[in-house]
Amino acid sequence: MTTLADRLARFAAGCRDGGLPAEVARDAVGRVRDVLGNCLAAHAEETGDGPGGPAAAVRHVAAHAEDAGEGAGGPAVRRVAAHAEDAGEGAGGPAVRRVAAHAEDAGEGSGGPAVRHVAAQAEAAVGGPGGPVAAVRRVVAGWGGTAAAAAIGLPYGLPAPSAALVNGTLAHALDFDDTHLPSVLHPSASVVPAALAAAEDAGAGGAALLAAVAAGDEVCVRLGMASYLPELRNSLFFEKGLHATSICGTIGAAVAAGLLYGLDAEGIASAIGVAASMGAGLLEANRTGGTVKRVHCGWAAHAGVTAATLAREGLTGPPTVLEGRFGFFAAYLDGRHDADALLAGLGERWEVVRTAYKPYPANHFTHPAIDCALALRARGLDPDDIEEIELGAPAPALRTIAEPHEEKIRPRSPYHAKFSGPYTVATALLGGGGLGVYLDDFAELHPRRLALAARVRCVADERASELFPMSFGAVLRVRVRGGATLTHRVDSSRGGPDNPLSPGELALKFRLNAARALPAREVAALDSRIAALATSPSCAGLARLG
């Protein structure tokens, strides 16, 4: 009996052994470039060089304390800022831990409102002491092991699963990763870090890396497509609060790593069977906070590499791991899946090439609203004239970008602001960087953006709901002083299959991201090396950066 895992494994082996179509190979190069750029930007942010990193958190101490009622020139604030800046450290370091003591010396008392506010804001800006990437790096350093692959930002090598964990966490940390529709998942943030780690560990060349990325991404998005139910107009993963990106990404990562480790089709099928027991991820952090979601793709990459190495050593998975009575589709999707979406045209019609690159570092459901806001700004809308804003979005997206209402009009941290329809609309209306809204725009919860976000009301829009999730649409209606209403509608967000980013825009995104961690000369050298992957004899050191 030929099982679904067998079919996927044979497809993947064919990508490696028979080569890729030229269009797919070029697409894989773009996926590697986008992921490495995102990783470098996240590394800069985490270590303090980026706007949302520890140094930025410290620089905002005075402003946040002033908001809390202390006065920016007070001795407590001066001491906090000076000590933290001098130390060059982040919100979890000794300088910030001395907030209470210095404020107490200044006459406020360590439990006063300004102190609590300063500490909370500084911690929130980086997601805790050093942030999630720093936590992951500390953990993998404690694990130790034989150096086999590079992790961005570390001067030493790690075992391949550990390197995949670090780089996968970086790839997803900024919410700047690619998105496939209608599966509504981010394939490359798990698959590419797994492939980079396995390629370096195995001594593979660039062509093998590209084949692994293409096959792993395709398997990942096909599994996601199988979860889309037309009657729901949504993925059943999302209906159940499951993070398809990390669950399907674990299997895609295992396929990619298995190819690079030289597994045959039978071995890749076993890697799929093992990986299916390892994938996980819940979406509640999108709604009410927590930093664990930023580790989801790292864990998927880690689990995928681990599954492939276990399969290489003889561990086997159940042949019917996908379609069986207690298999993947029964467990995650209650048996309600679209087998045709999984297999139809496999190897002939490539879904991965339809995967959208993100122009803005925010949850993809916010993007059409950002497009609308930027268009109204370009038409001359003055934010100071705005009295009320209505954001019409797909009904399924409201659970992520509009609820709970109080959390979305006043997000608890800059990271959570990326999942807020009101805050991202306000940011775009006030003007942002990069391709319209950029990382610097989420350096802090800016009072002017919060004030404008409070005027945004989110509603379900019928037209956007009908298009979802084949495309992401939205409508923005802005009432200004004098009673006039300005309206702009988008049916397919920028970067999507029907409105793709240009080569120049993709190049700009990479340069902006990579330049946050590397000098211009090194950015250009990395870009050239990625462009030449198809003929490169080695992938070693691609992630030895930052």
N, C-alpha and C positions, 0 to 999 in steps of 0.2 A: 504493500500500500504506500502510495506517495502522499506524504503529509504536507501541510502548509509550510512547516519549517524546512522540509526538503526542497520545496519549490523556491523558497527565498534563498536558501543556501546555494542551490545550483545557479540561480541568477547571479549571486554575489561572486561565486568562483569564476563565472564567465566574464565578469567585468575585469577581473585580474588577468585571467589566462587568455582572453580573446581581445582585450583592449576596449577602450571607451570610444563612443562617437566623439568627433571633434568638439561639437557644441557642449557636450557633457564634461569633457576634459577641461575646457575653458571655464565652465561654470565652477568646477571643483577648485580651480586656481583662485577664483573670486571668493569662494567660501573660506579658504585658508587665509587669504588676505584680510577679509572682514573680521574673522575670529582673532587673528593675531593683533590687529589694530585695536579691537575692543579689549583684549587682554592687557595690552600695554597701557591703555587709558585707565583701566581699572587698577592696575598696579600703581600708576602715578597717584591716583586718587587715594588709594589705601595707605600709601607710605607718607602722604602728607604733601606731595607736590601738586596734586590736583585740587580743584575747588571744594570738593566734598571730603577731603582727607583731614587728618588730625590737625595739621597746621592751620587749615582754614577754619576748623572748629574753634581753635584757640583764638584766631583773629576776630571771630565774631563774639567772643566772650563779653566785651564791653557793651556792644550793641544790645545783646540779649539781656544783660543785667540792667541796662537803662530801661528797656521795655518793662522789666519786672519792678521798676520803681526805685532803683538804687542811685542812679546818676552815674554817667559814664566816667566822670572824673574822680569818683570816690577812691579812697586809698585801697579798698579791697579789690576793686576792679583793676586798678593800675598794677597792683602786685600780682594778681592772677595772670594778667596778660603778659607782664614782663617776665615772670618766672617761666611761664609756659613757652613763650617765644624764645627766650634764651636757651631753654633746654632743647628746643627743636622737636618737641614731642607732641603726642596726641592726647585725646580726651581721656584716655585711660591711664596716662602716665602719672608720675609723682607730682608734677606741677598742678594738674587738675585735682589730684587728690588733696592738695594743700589748699583748695578753695575755701573750705570751711574754716581752716585755721587762720588764714589771712583775714577773712571777713570778720572772724570773731575778734581778732586783734584790732580791726578797724572800728569795732563797736557794734557790729550787727549780730553776732551770734550765729553759730554754725548751722542752725536749722532755719534761718530766716528765709523769706520768700525769694529774695534775689539770689541767694546761694543755691537754693533748690533749683531755681530756674536755670541758672548758669550751668550747673552740673548736668541737668537733664538735657539741655540743648546741646552741650558739647558731646555728651555721650551719644545722643541720638544722631548727630551729624555723621558719625562714623560707625554706627551700629554697635556700640559697646566698646570695651577696651581694645582698641586696635582694629575693630571691625571683623567681619566674617573671614576674609582672606587671611588676615593675621592669625586668627584662631586656627584655621586649617593648616597654615604653615607651621605653627607651633606643634600641632598634633602630628603631622608627618615627620617633623624633626625628631619627635619623641619615638616614633615608630622605628626610625633608622632603616637599615637595609642596604643592599648593594646598589651603588649608583649605576643607573642604566639609561636615564633620560633626564632632560633639562626641564626645570620649572621656572617660569618667568619670575625674575626678581631674586632668585636664590643663586649664590655663587658656587653651589655644589650640586651634584646630580642626586637623583632619587630613584628608587624602584619605579618601574613604569606605572603601576597603578597609582602610586602616590603623586607622581608628576601629573598624571591625568586629573587627579583630584584637585590639585592646585590650579592648573590651567583651566579646567572646566569651571571652577568657581569664579575665576577671573572673567571668563568668557560671558557669563550670565549676570555678573554682579551689577552692571550698569543698566540692564534691560535695554541693550542696544543690539541684540542678536536677531538674526533673520527669522522670518515667520512664514510658514506654509499655510495656504488656505485650500480647502475648508477644514483641514485637520486642526488648525489654530495651534500649532506647536512650533518650537524653535529647534530645528534638527541639528544645526552645525555646532551649537555651543556644547553639546555632549560628544558628538561624533568626531569633530576635528581634534579636540584635545586628546581623546583616546587614540586617534590615528597617529598624531604627532609623537606621542609617548611610545607606542608600539613600533612605529617606524624606526625611531632612534634605537630602541632596544634591539630590534631585529637587524639593524644595519641596512634597511631597505632604501631604495632609491626613490626619486621624485615621482616617477610614473606609477609605482606601486602605491605611494601615498595617495595620489589623486584617484586611483581606482578604488581604494579603500574608502575615501571620503565620499565619493559618488555613490558607491553601493550602500554604505552605512546610512547616509542621508536618505536615499531612496527607500530603503527598508523602513526607516523611522517614519517618514511621512506616509508611506502606504499603510502602516499600522494605524496611524492617526486617522487616515481617510476612512478606514474600515469602521471607525467609531462614529462617523457622522451619520445622523439619522434625519432624513428629510422632514419627517413629521415633527421633529423637535426644532429643526433649523439650527442645530447645534451638535457639537460633539457630546456623546454620552459621558465621556470622561469629565467634561466640564460640568455637566448637569449633576454629576455625583461628587463634585469637589475634588477630583483627582487631577494631578498635574501630568497631562499627557506628554509634555516635553521630557520629563525625567523618566517616566515609565517606559515610553516607546524609545526614548533616547538610550536607555540602558541596552536594549536589544540592538539598536543601530550601532552603538559603540562596540558591542561584542562582535558584530559582523565585521566592522572595519578592522578591529584588532586581530580577529581570527585570520583575515586575509593576509595581513602583514606578517603574522607568525607562521604563515605557510600551511594553514589547515586546508585540507581538501573539503569537498562539499559535505561529506559525512561529519567531519570535525566541526565545520561551521554550523551545521544543524544542531550539533550537541552544544556549541557555544550559545546558540539561540535558546536552547532548552534550559541551560544553566542560568543565563541572564534573566530569563523570564521570572525566576524566583527571587531576583535581586532588585528589580526596579521598584521605586516608590516615589511618593510626593503628594502632598495635600496643598490646596490653594487658599486656605484660610488666611495665610499671611498677607495675601493681596488685599484682604478686607480690613483686618484689625491689627496688623503689625507683626513684628518678629523678623529676624534676619535669616532664618533657616532657608527661605526660598532661594537666596543667593548661592546656596551650596548645592541645590538640587542637581544642576548640570554637572558639577564637579563629582558628585557622588555617582551619577549615572555613568560618567566617563570612567571613574575608578572601578565601578562594578563591571562595566563592559570589558575592560582590560583584564580584570580578575577572572571573569567568566571564560574569556578566550584562553588564558594561560592554564586554567583548570582543565578545560577541554583538551588542550594540547598534552596535558599530563594524563589524560585518560578518563576524566570525569565525564559522564554522559547525562544528557537531559532526556525527558520523556519525548518520544517521537511525536505524540499528539499534543505537545505543550500549548499550541495555540488553539486548536479546535476541540480539544478533548472535554470530557464531562467536567473535569476540575481544572481546565486549562485557562489560558490567558483571557480569552473572550468571555468565557463563562464567569470567571472570577471578577473581572473588571467591568464588563459590559452586560452582564446578565444574559449572555448568549445572543444579544441583539447586535449583530455586526454585519457589515456588507462585504462578503467574500469577494465579490467582483471588483470592488474598489481596491482590495488588497492585491489582486493578481492580474486584472485585465490589462493587457498591453505591457506587462512587465518586461523590461528590457528593450521595448520598442517605443513606447510613449513614456518619457521621463517626467515625473512630477517634480523632481528636485529643481529643475531649471525654472519652475514657476514660483519658487520660493522667494519671497520679497525681502529685500534689504531695508533695514530701518533708516530713515533719515533723521529721526529724533530719538534720544535716549529715554524713552518712556514706554509704558505699556502700549501695545499696538492698538488696543481699542480706543486710546486717546488720539490717535493720529489723524483721523478725518476731522475731528473737532479742531485740532491744531491747524490743519490745512485751512479750514473755514476762517479761523481767527486771523491767520496770517493774510488771507485774501482780503478780509475786511480792513485790516490795518493798512494794506497796500492801497486800498481805495480811499484812505485818508481818515478813517475813524480815529477820533481822539479819545483815548481811554478815560480822560477826565470828564467827558460828556456822557458816559454810560450810566444809566440808571438801573437797568435790569437786563439779564442775559438768559435766554432759554437755549439749552443744548439738547437737541433731539438726536438720540443714538439708538442703535439696535437694542431691543428689549433684553436679549441675553447678556449684552455687555454692561448693562446698568449695575448688575450685581458686583462687577469688578471696579468700575470707575465712578459710581454714584452712590453706593451704599457701603456702610451706614453714612447717612448724609452728614452728620457732625464730623465724622472722620475725614470726609472728602473735602469739605469746605475749609477745614483746618487740620491738615495732615500732621501726624505726630513726628515726622522727620522728613528731611529732604528726599530720602529714598521713597518713602510712602507717598510723597507728592507726585511721583512718577505714575502712580496708579489712580490719580484723582483727575476726573474730567474737569471739575471747576478750576483746580489749580493750574493744570496745563493750558487750559483756554486763557486764563488770566495771564500766564507767562507769555503766550504767543501774542496776545493783544498788546502787551507792554513792550514787545520786541525782544528777540533772543539772538543767539549767535549761531555759528555753524551753518547748517542748511535751513535754519529758521528758528529752531530751539536746540540748545546744546547743553553740554555737561555743566558749563559755568552757570547756567540758569537754574541749576538745582544745588548750588553751593550752600544755600541756606533757605529758610522759609522767610522770604522777604515780606515785610509788612504791607507794602503796596500790592503785591500779588495776592496776599491773603485777604486784603480788603476787597479786591475785585472778585476773587473767588467766592466770597460770601454773597455776591449778587447773582451767582449762576444757579439756575434751577435746571435739573436734568429730567428729561421725560423720554418715554419710548416714542420713537418715530416709525410710522408704519412703513414708509418706503425703505428706510435703512434696515429695518427688521426683515423685510422681504429679500433684500440683497444679501444679508448676512447668512452664513459666513463665507460665501463665494467672493464677496468683496466687503470692505469696511467703509460704510458711508455715515454721514452725519449732516445735520443742518444746524446752523447757528442763527438765532434771531436776537438782535440787540436793540433794545429801546433806549433812545438817547434823550437828552433834555430837549424839550419842545414837543415831544410826543412821537417823533418819527421812529420807524423801525427799519433797521438794516438787516438784510438776510443774505446768507450764502449757504449753498448746499454742495456737498461733495458725495459722489456715488462710489468712487474708488480712491482710497487714500494714496497719497504720494508714496512711490516705492513698490506698490502692488503690481500684480501681473498686467493690469490694464493701464498702469501709469508708472512704469519703471523709472528708477533713477538712471541718469545718463552715465556713461563711463567717466565723464569729468566729475560728476557729483560723487560717484563711488570713490574715485581717486582722492578727492578733497576730504571725504570722510576718513579714509585711511590715514592721510597725512596729518590731519588734525589730531586724530587719536594717538597715532604713534609718536608724534612730536611732543606729547605730554611727558613721555618717558625717555626719548632718545634725541640726540642732536640731529639736525637736518641731514647731515651726511650719512649717518647710520640709518635714518628713515629711508633715504633713497637707495642705499645698498640693500636693505631688507626687501624693499619693493622689487628691486631687480632680481633678487634671488628667488622670490616667490614666483615672479613672472616666468622664470626659467625652469620651474620645477619639472616640467614634462621631460626634460632631457638631463636633469641633474642626477648624478650617480649616488648622492647622499642627501639625507634630510637632517643629518646631525647638526645640532646647535640652532635650529630655527627658533626654538623657544629659550635659548640661552641669551636673554636680553633683559634690559631694565636694571 
